[in-house]
Amino acid sequence: MESLAFGDQLAGTVRALMARGHGILAADESDATIGSRFRALEIESTPENRRRYRQMLFGTPGLADHISGVILFDETIRQGADDGRTFVQFLRDLDITPGIKVDRGTTPLAGAPGEKVSEGLDGLRGRLEEYRELGARFAKWRAVISVGDGRPSRYALEANAHVLARYARLCQEAGIVPVVEPEVLMDGDHSLEQAFDATEATLAHVFAALRDQGVTLELMLLKPNMVVPGLKAARQATVPEVAEATVRCFRRVVPAAVPGVVFLSGGQPAERATAHLNAMNRITGGQPWALGFSFARALQDPAMAAWRGETKNVPDAQRALHHRAKLNGAARDGQYTPEMEDAERLAPITR
């Protein structure tokens, strides 16, 4: 392993993020993305409302019992709580590790109709240095892969893998743990088998590029999709089928050196994402990597729907977030059962 100036710190961040029974809350939606979700609930998307919303999330009693890290957006890492603390300090005081989204979204990939590549490498070294000064200790970069009508093309796989690897190398040099997120999208009518093939090809290209760029695999995390059929597929897979396909796919292409896999939810219903994670962690024999979660909508949607921009709704919204975090923490250890959904839903938050 190549020696890195921040090697010990990076290893410590990885250990903190992958703590047993814990996962990552992705609260890094762009202004446009959170704006669309706010509008659906008739909440005005202003900087102050976005700040209030994220303060509500981070201030959930007992959040640190199940959440080890939070991914912030550029706006949020510069904001703070009502008591004057920055959100970075707020999270640190809870023993939650702050992270930051650093890609700048996707753009159509020239010469590849229907496929995209992520932007944001220009100036990334300087931005990473600033984010580290602001307190971020890990970062996330998302690439999206489409399935169907000849997609994904080899060209798109190589382009996105190269960008992810360059980002990861720059992160490690800056003392920031890279969370590498290649997402095979659920949009479309592709089958479980097609999702498997696209995910296998995507991850194979990503890890080849990571090796080419000299990324230290032990000091990164992978944030992939689960292997699931398209939302419009004629046949939807069962929970055991998704768990088996995902683990089998990853055993083929994800090196054992990678310390943790933190799945994205990708638009799955919250309870379904939890069930899939749980089923993977119950597969006999164990895996070479810890299997955790880095969910956005599968953690936030119930809380946002309960909050609706109203201060009076904060307790109910926080209870909803705590509920999902607790159940995903149980799934992280293979201890979730569907009966917990109702049994835990109205349980008081103890701290």
N, C-alpha and C positions, 0 to 999 in steps of 0.2 A: 504494500500500500504506500503510495506517495505521501510524504510528510506534508501536512498542511499547517500553516501558522496557527489556525484556530481549531486544530483537530480535536483536542480534549473538550473544548467548548461545544463543538458540533456534536460530539458523541453524547455529551450531557444533555443537550437539547433533544436529541433523538430518544434517549431513555425517558426523559420527562414526558414527551408527547405520546409515547407508546406504553405508558403506565397501565397496568392491569385494570380492567373495568372502566377505562376512560377512552375518550375519543375527542375529535376536533370539531368545533362549531365553525362552520364557514359562514361568516357574516361579511363577505367581501363583494356583495352585489354592486355593480356599477350604478351610477345615478339613474341611468335609463332603465336598468332591470328592476331596481327597487321601486322606481317610479311607476312602472307598469303594474307591479303587484299592489302598490298603494292605491292606484286608481281603481283597481278592481274592487277595493274595499271602501272607496270614496274617502281616502285619506290624501290630503294635499302633500305632495312630495317637495318639501322645502328642506334646506340644510338643518333647521332647528327640529323639524319633525323626524328627520332621519337620525339626528343626534338623540332625541328623546327615545326613539324606538330602540336604538342600540344600547342606550343606557338601561332601558328596561330589561333587555336580554342579559346584559353582563351583570346586572344587579340581582339576578334571580337567586334567592337564598338556596344554598346547597349546590350551586352550579359546579363548583370545583370538585365535588364528590364524584362527578361523572365526566367532566370536561377538562382536558389537560391543556388545550390550546385553542386560540381563536384567531381566525384569519380576518384581518381588517382590510378595508378599502383605503385608498390614499386620503380621502376626505376624513375618514373616521380616525385614522392614526394621528391626525392633527387636531382632533376634537377632544373634549373632556366632559367629565361628569359635573353635576350641579355643585358638588363640594369643592370644585377647583382642581381636582386631580385630572391629569390626562387619562385617556382610556388605557394607554399603555401602563401607567402606574396603577390605575384601578385594577387591571387584570393581574399585574405582578403582585399586588397586595393580597390577591386571592390565591396566589401560587398557580396562576394560569399563564402559560407562555404566549406572548403576543406574536402574531405573524402578519404577513402582508401579501396581497395580490400584486404582482408586478407586470403581468402581461397587459397589453393595451387593447385587448379584444382581437377579433378575427377579421380578415379581409379575404375577398375572393382570390383564389390561387390562379395566377395567369396560366393559361394553357390547360386548365383542368376544370371544365364546366361542372358546377355543383359542388366543388370542393373548396376548402378554405385553409388558410395558414394564419397563425397568430403573429401579431406585431408587438414591438416594444423593445427589441434588442438595442436599438440606437440609444445611447446614453445610459444603458442599464447599469454599467459599472458605477457611475456616479450616483444613480438613484439608490442602488444597494448600499453604498456607503452612507448616504443620508438616512435611509431607513434603519440601518444598524444604530446610527447615532440617536434616532428617535426611539429605539428600544426593540425593534423587531428582531427576532431570533430565528425565524424560519420564513420562507416565502413560498408562493404558489404560482405556477404558470400552467394555463390550460390550453390544450390543443384539441380540436374537434375533428372527428373522422366520421364521414357519412357512409352509409351502406346502401347498395342497390344500384341498378343500371350501370354495372361495371365498376362501381366504387366499393372500396377505396382503390385508387390507382397506386401503382408503385411510386410514381412521382410524388403524389400527395403524402404517402407514408414517409418517404425519404425527407421531404421538405420539412414536415412537422417534427420528425425525429431529430433532425439537425438543429432546429431552433430550440427544442426542449433541452438538448444536450449542451448547447452553448450557454443557455440560461443557467443550467445546473452547475456548470463549471465556474461561471462567474459568481454564483451564490457561494460556493464553497470557498473560493478565494477571498470573499468578503466576510467570511465568518458567519454565514447564514445557511441553515439547512434547507436544501431545495426539496420541495414537494413537487414531484413530476406528475402532471395530470394529462394523460392522453385519454380522451373520452370518445369512445365509440357511441354515437348518438342512438337513442331509442326511436327517433323519428322513422317512420316508414313501416313497411309490411314484411320485413325480412324475418326469417325463421331463426330459431335458436341455433341451428347449425351454421347459418350464415353469420350470426353474431359471433359465434365461436371462432370461425375462420378469420373474420375481420379483426377480432381482438387479438388472436394469436399473431397475425401478421403485424399488427400495430406494435405490440410489445416486443416482438423480435427486432423490428427496425429501431425502436427506441433504445433497447439495451445495446445493440450494435453501435449506435451513435454515441451513447454514454461512454462505452469503452474507448471509442475512437477519440473522444474529447478528454479522456483521462479523468473522468468523474469517479470519485471514490464511492463505491456502491454502499459501503457500510455506513456512510454519513449522509444518506438521502432517504426519502420516503417515496413510495409510489402511491399515487391517487388515481386508480383506474375505475372504469365502469365494471359492474357485474355483467356476466354474460346472460343477457336477457333478449327475448325476441323483440321485434319492433312493436310499437304501440298498436299498429293496425294489422298485426300478423293474424292470420286466420286461426292459428292455435297458439294460445299462451301457455307457457311452461309452468309446471308446478314448482313449489318451493324446493323440494329435494332435487328436481331436475336442474334448476338454476344453480344451486349450491354445488352439485356434482360437476356440471359443465365448467363453472368458474374455476374451481380448484384444479380440475384436470387441465384446463387451458394454461393456468399459471404455472403448474408444475413443469410444463413443457418449456416455458420461455423466461420465467422470472428467476434470476440467479438466487441461490440460497444466501448469498452475501447481503442481500437487501434485508434490513432489519424489520421493516414493517410495511404492510399494505393497508392504506386507509381508504376505503371505498367511498366514491361519490354515490349519491342516490339517483341522480339523473332523471328526476321527474317521476320516480316510483311513488306510489302511495306510501305514507309514512310507516304504516304497520307492515306493509309488504317488505320494505327495505330492511326493517328490523328482523323480520322472520328469515329473510335470505341470509343476513349476516350471522344470525344464530345458527342456522343450518350448516353453514360453512365451518363454524367453529366446533360443531359437534361431529364432523366427519372423523372417523376413527383413524388413529395413526399420527395425527398432528401434522403440521406443516413446518417448513423451514423458516417461515416468516410469520410474525404476529399479524393477525387479521383484525383490523379495527375499522373505524368509520371517520369520515370527514364530511358530514352532511350539512347541507344548507336547507333546502325546502323540507326535507324529511324531519328536521328538527324545528324549523322556524314557522312553517305554515300554520300549525294549530295555534301557536302563540300570536302570530300576526292577526289571525282571524278573531281571536279573543280580544286583542288590544284595541284595534280599530281607531287608534289615535287618541283614545280617551284615558285620562289619568285614572279615573275610577275603575278602569278595567285592568290596571297593571297587575293586581294580585292574581286574577284569573289567567292572564297571559303568562305570567311567570310560572304558575302551577302547570300550565300546559307544556311549557318548555322543559321544566324539571321532570315532568312525567316522561316525555320522549327521551330526554338525556339518560334518565335512570334505566329505562327499558333497553336502550341501545348499549348502555354500560353492561347490562346483564347479558345481552347478545354477544358482546365482545368476549365473554367467557363461556358462551354456550349455555347460559342459565335462564334464557328467556322462554316464557310459555305464553300462548295467546290469552290464557286466563288472567295474566298479569295486567292486560289492557284495562279491564274493568276494575280489578282489585286495587290497582295502584292509582287509577285516574283521579280519584277524589281524596287520596291519602294526604294528610297535612305535610307541608314541607317542614322538616324538623330543624333546619338551620340554614 
